[in-house]
Amino acid sequence: MTDVTLSTRLRAGLLVLPLALFLAVFFIWPLWTMIAVAVRDDAMAGALPETAAVIGGWDGEAPPSMDIQQAFMKDLREVDNAKLGPAVRRLNSAASGFRTLMGKTQRAARDMADGDPVDMVAIDDRWGDPTFWTAIQNAASPYTDRNLLAAVDLERNDAGDIEARPAGSSANRLIIWRTFSIAAVITLFCIAIGLPYAMLAASVTGWKRNILLLAVLLPLWTSLLVRTAAWFILLQDQGLINRTLMDLGLISGPLPLIFNRAGVIVAMTHVLLPFMVLPIYSVITAIPKNLMPAAASMGASPLRAFWRVLLPLSLPGVLSGSLLVFMVAIGYYITPALVGGPNDQMISSIIAFYALQTANWGMAGALGIILLVVTTLLYVVYNRLSRNGAPLGA
């Protein structure tokens, strides 16, 4: 019996092995890589290993000991310039002036022999400033919260306390708030359009229902880039919308519908509307059809019956659709990039900027972690609300 059970479990394990490998390669590994690049910064430790090993004992007040200075000069003599470059960029971001200082000190180090007495201040007066040594000490650890703090416009001061970054040095917090606000507005528009549409689709039968559902599903079968490009054509100054309004005499000049917040909201609402309609529709179709006539027979007006009977029962679908739309909206990149202006770019555009244009993978990973945490929390709520399609509290 034991051999049979073991063989059964082994076969079951082999059946799920491809799925486990797929999840590990395409989900777990990319997420782990994103988290790792956000919290790991071993540029200093890789370029100056002996310095990183001994500078942790420096008290931050008195000049570093001779052992620390000799280890530093030895590392500069032996380091490869390809490794030193990232370390200098890391240090220069913490204390301005490191680029020239490290170049000057490295030339002096290569003129010295191993074991010669070291006088760092004689090489450059800046080595007498504890700020530069503090920057080296802070960068010595292979792990850092620097990127995570910078993602929300925070940093650590010389004393190690967290404080806000100087005004104008970063706008990550503003962009995060913009992302959430745009996603919230789009969610409200999807509710305003999707709720009555889902009720209409649920109230009819036959070919009428099929046409209404097909109109919702058809955009999902079309490329996102194609849909966004279509809105780009429709919303431009000489596009179909403005031309129609001007031909009807409703406006004298084209409305600004593109390269602004209005264009982003219109295009993204259209793209995300199916994610609102379908959850609401699935909940409404499960509501008994005799409830509204029963409410009317008891004297309730159509509006009161809707408010007291139909809307509360459809609320789980509205909440599930809202969470789904919001989760998808905060990660959008193509639509705001094409139809939005400079002040309408969302957090995904900033992640692409850090990753592709500045090669700052740490900041890109830190901002990605923010999206990951928010999306995960919202998914937990969504899973709870949409489980079995049950109303809240059921």
VEXDO-754657 format. One line per field, with one value per residue (C-alpha): x, y, z; residue in one letter; residue number from 1. Coordinates in steps of 0.05 Angstrom, whole numbers. Each point is the difference from the previous one (the first is absolute). Last residue first. Layout:
<sites>
east: X,... $
north: Y,... $
up: Z,... $
type: a,... $
seq: NUM,... $
</sites>
This chain:
<sites>
east: -453,26,10,-38,25,29,34,59,-6,5,56,40,-8,25,61,10,-1,55,41,-9,23,61,20,-9,45,49,3,20,58,19,4,40,50,2,27,18,-14,-41,-28,-11,-9,-44,-40,-14,-21,-48,-29,-12,-47,11,-54,42,43,-63,-44,-24,60,37,-64,-26,65,17,-56,18,-47,-57,2,-8,-53,-42,3,-15,-59,-26,1,-34,-54,-11,-6,-49,-50,-44,3,-18,-59,-40,1,24,-32,-65,1,11,-54,-49,-14,-72,4,-16,60,47,-27,8,74,13,-31,61,42,71,52,-1,17,64,29,-19,36,64,-6,-14,59,57,-35,7,76,18,-57,17,74,-14,-47,43,65,-31,-30,67,36,36,-67,-70,13,-65,3,-29,-68,-39,-71,-6,-17,61,43,-25,11,70,19,-22,26,70,26,22,19,-48,-23,69,34,-61,14,73,-21,-44,54,53,-47,-9,-72,-34,-15,-32,-50,-22,-43,-34,-9,-36,-50,-9,-11,-50,-41,5,-36,-17,-5,5,71,28,-36,25,71,-6,-29,58,55,-8,0,44,51,1,13,57,31,-1,33,54,16,4,44,49,2,16,57,24,0,37,52,12,73,52,-51,-9,57,-10,-44,33,21,53,70,37,27,-71,-40,-46,-73,-35,-45,44,61,-15,-4,63,41,-23,67,33,72,25,60,-43,-13,73,23,-51,23,72,-20,-40,56,37,75,0,-22,68,29,64,28,-67,8,68,20,65,27,-21,-16,39,-26,-7,-62,-32,12,-34,-58,-7,-7,-52,-37,-4,-21,-60,-14,-18,-73,-13,-54,-10,75,8,-46,30,70,-19,-29,65,47,-20,18,62,27,22,71,29,-66,-10,70,-15,-64,33,55,-51,-39,63,23,-63,-57,-1,-41,-75,-33,17,37,-11,-38,59,37,-35,-24,71,26,-54,7,-32,-48,-18,-13,-43,-36,-68,-57,-69,-32,41,-22,-74,-2,40,-47,-60,33,18,-68,-42,28,52,-31,-71,19,43,-59,-47,48,8,-75,-4,66,-25,-63,41,44,-60,-31,66,7,-71,10,66,-33,-57 $
north: 714,64,34,-32,-66,-5,-65,42,68,42,-39,-6,74,17,-45,29,70,-17,-34,60,49,-42,-13,72,24,-56,25,68,-32,-43,61,37,-58,-11,70,-12,74,-7,-71,-19,69,25,-65,5,73,-20,-54,52,40,54,54,62,-12,-8,-61,-34,-44,-8,-2,-58,-40,-2,-26,-29,42,-16,-76,1,56,-38,-64,35,36,-64,-37,58,6,-75,-3,60,-35,-22,69,33,-45,4,67,48,-37,-9,73,22,-46,24,-46,-16,-72,-26,41,-35,-68,20,18,-65,-47,-4,-35,29,-46,40,63,-31,-23,67,40,-42,7,75,25,-38,14,75,-2,20,51,31,1,40,51,9,9,48,43,3,33,-17,-7,28,75,20,21,68,32,-53,-27,20,-71,0,24,-57,-51,25,0,-72,-28,28,67,22,-70,-43,-51,-14,-10,-39,-49,-3,-20,-56,-25,1,-39,-53,-20,-61,37,56,-51,-24,60,7,-75,3,50,-39,-65,32,26,-67,-37,34,68,22,-25,42,62,-11,-9,65,37,-22,7,73,33,-55,8,75,-11,-49,49,54,-48,-21,73,15,-61,17,74,-19,-44,55,51,-48,-12,74,6,54,57,6,-30,-74,-14,-30,-68,2,-29,58,23,4,-59,10,8,18,-62,-40,32,-40,-66,17,17,-60,-33,-68,-14,42,44,57,29,-4,32,57,9,6,55,38,-6,58,-9,-39,64,30,-43,-42,31,-15,-74,-7,-73,-32,-50,-72,-16,48,68,30,-42,30,71,-13,-33,61,49,-44,-12,75,20,-47,6,73,-3,-45,-54,-1,4,-63,-42,28,-14,-72,-10,25,-39,-67,17,36,-65,8,-17,68,28,-61,10,74,-18,-55,50,51,-50,-26,71,13,42,73,7,7,-56,-54,-43,-75,-10,27,-66,-48,53,27,-70,-11,66,-13,-55,30,67,-27,-48,35,-48,24,19,-48,-58,18,2,-64,-35,22,-23,-68,-12,14,-26,-50,-24,-1,-39,-49,-12,-11,-49,-37,-8,-67,-24,12,-39,-58,2,4,-61,-39,17,-22,-65,-13,12,-47 $
up: 55,32,-66,-56,-29,-70,22,24,-34,63,33,-63,-13,70,-9,-69,27,50,-55,-47,53,18,-72,-22,57,-16,-72,26,38,-61,-46,53,5,-75,-13,-73,-13,-63,1,72,33,-57,-4,75,-10,-55,45,54,-42,-52,-1,12,-62,-43,-10,-64,-16,66,41,-44,-3,74,44,68,43,-48,7,76,-3,-51,40,66,-32,-32,66,35,-53,-2,76,-3,-46,58,32,-68,-16,64,37,-54,-59,36,20,-72,-26,53,59,15,23,-70,-26,49,-23,-73,16,38,-52,-45,52,2,-33,-66,41,28,-67,-32,54,-9,-77,-3,41,-34,-67,13,4,-71,-7,67,-19,-64,32,62,-38,-50,56,37,-59,-64,-35,10,-5,-34,-72,-18,-9,39,-6,-73,-22,-45,59,44,-55,-15,73,10,-66,8,-25,69,21,41,-52,-29,68,21,-57,20,70,-26,-47,56,45,-53,-13,30,65,-41,-27,68,18,-67,-2,67,-27,-65,37,47,-59,-35,55,65,31,73,12,-57,26,70,-26,-39,60,43,-52,-18,68,29,-56,11,74,-15,-49,54,49,-49,-15,75,13,-55,18,73,-24,-46,56,46,-54,-12,18,16,-4,75,38,19,60,62,26,54,-12,33,-68,-27,-26,-60,-18,-66,-1,-49,33,64,-38,-39,62,40,-8,-4,-21,59,-17,-27,68,19,-65,8,72,-24,-48,52,52,-34,6,-64,-34,10,-55,-4,64,34,-18,33,-8,23,-51,11,-73,-45,-20,-69,-13,62,-24,-66,37,46,-58,-35,65,16,-70,0,74,-4,21,60,-2,-75,-9,42,-44,-64,27,16,-70,-32,46,-28,-72,26,29,71,22,17,25,45,31,12,38,40,19,22,41,34,14,39,-28,24,65,-5,-40,51,-51,11,-64,-39,5,-49,-48,-7,-15,-53,-38,-68,19,67,-32,-56,47,-3,18,21,-66,-43,44,0,-76,-6,49,-40,-65,31,32,-62,-66,23,65,-26,-62,41,47,-58,-32,67,11,-36,28,71,-13,-27,63,45,-32,4,74,13,-37,36,67,-16 $
type: a,g,l,p,a,g,n,r,s,l,r,n,y,v,v,y,l,l,t,t,v,v,l,l,i,i,g,l,a,g,a,m,g,w,n,a,t,q,l,a,y,f,a,i,i,s,s,i,m,q,d,n,p,g,g,v,l,a,p,t,i,y,y,g,i,a,v,m,f,v,l,l,s,g,s,l,v,g,p,l,s,l,p,l,l,v,r,w,f,a,r,l,p,s,a,g,m,s,a,a,a,p,m,l,n,k,p,i,a,t,i,v,s,y,i,p,l,v,m,f,p,l,l,v,h,t,m,a,v,i,v,g,a,r,n,f,i,l,p,l,p,g,s,i,l,g,l,d,m,l,t,r,n,i,l,g,q,d,q,l,l,i,f,w,a,a,t,r,v,l,l,s,t,w,l,p,l,l,v,a,l,l,l,i,n,r,k,w,g,t,v,s,a,a,l,m,a,y,p,l,g,i,a,i,c,f,l,t,i,v,a,a,i,s,f,t,r,w,i,i,l,r,n,a,s,s,g,a,p,r,a,e,i,d,g,a,d,n,r,e,l,d,v,a,a,l,l,n,r,d,t,y,p,s,a,a,n,q,i,a,t,w,f,t,p,d,g,w,r,d,d,i,a,v,m,d,v,p,d,g,d,a,m,d,r,a,a,r,q,t,k,g,m,l,t,r,f,g,s,a,a,s,n,l,r,r,v,a,p,g,l,k,a,n,d,v,e,r,l,d,k,m,f,a,q,q,i,d,m,s,p,p,a,e,g,d,w,g,g,i,v,a,a,t,e,p,l,a,g,a,m,a,d,d,r,v,a,v,a,i,m,t,w,l,p,w,i,f,f,v,a,l,f,l,a,l,p,l,v,l,l,g,a,r,l,r,t,s,l,t,v,d,t,m $
seq: 394,393,392,391,390,389,388,387,386,385,384,383,382,381,380,379,378,377,376,375,374,373,372,371,370,369,368,367,366,365,364,363,362,361,360,359,358,357,356,355,354,353,352,351,350,349,348,347,346,345,344,343,342,341,340,339,338,337,336,335,334,333,332,331,330,329,328,327,326,325,324,323,322,321,320,319,318,317,316,315,314,313,312,311,310,309,308,307,306,305,304,303,302,301,300,299,298,297,296,295,294,293,292,291,290,289,288,287,286,285,284,283,282,281,280,279,278,277,276,275,274,273,272,271,270,269,268,267,266,265,264,263,262,261,260,259,258,257,256,255,254,253,252,251,250,249,248,247,246,245,244,243,242,241,240,239,238,237,236,235,234,233,232,231,230,229,228,227,226,225,224,223,222,221,220,219,218,217,216,215,214,213,212,211,210,209,208,207,206,205,204,203,202,201,200,199,198,197,196,195,194,193,192,191,190,189,188,187,186,185,184,183,182,181,180,179,178,177,176,175,174,173,172,171,170,169,168,167,166,165,164,163,162,161,160,159,158,157,156,155,154,153,152,151,150,149,148,147,146,145,144,143,142,141,140,139,138,137,136,135,134,133,132,131,130,129,128,127,126,125,124,123,122,121,120,119,118,117,116,115,114,113,112,111,110,109,108,107,106,105,104,103,102,101,100,99,98,97,96,95,94,93,92,91,90,89,88,87,86,85,84,83,82,81,80,79,78,77,76,75,74,73,72,71,70,69,68,67,66,65,64,63,62,61,60,59,58,57,56,55,54,53,52,51,50,49,48,47,46,45,44,43,42,41,40,39,38,37,36,35,34,33,32,31,30,29,28,27,26,25,24,23,22,21,20,19,18,17,16,15,14,13,12,11,10,9,8,7,6,5,4,3,2,1 $
</sites>
